[in-house]
Amino acid sequence: MKYIPLIGRFLFSIIFMYSSVAKFSDTFVYEAAAKGIPLSYILIPLVGVLEMAAGLSILFGFMAKWGAWLIIIFLVPVTFIMHDFWKVDDPMLHQLVLMTFMKNMSIIGAALMLAYFGAGPYSIDALRYEKKEA
């Protein structure tokens, strides 16, 4: 059971590390610009860097609570701006965008739990805490 948080951190963080790489593609920049994001050619790659940093923070359990808050701060506006299912008329596309919206809300919930409880054992945070107590 003590390895569960480590496995959970790994599974939780890989989506952010993977998707951060895509933020450096023109496709994401153009999609954000089409949604009205100003300076998308600067903001989207910056978001990619922050997303990678948060993912690595959570993966290694180094300042994982801060990493979780970065994910929350990133996902809340992205979810409402980029996955605005209430504006989609096509039934198939509406369902797809709604599911993406709900997936992001679930991820926000998991990030809130990580922000509250921390990284758990087998993390850099746990090692740092042990050294402070010694």
Secondary structure, DSSP 8 states (H G I E B T S, - for coil): -TTHHHHHHHHHHHHHHHHHHHTTSHHHHHHHHHTT-TTHHHHHHHHHHHHHHHHHHHHHTSSHHHHHHHHHHHHHHHHHHH--GGG--SHHHHHHHHHHHHHHHHHHHHHHHHHHH-S-SSSHHHHHHHHHH-
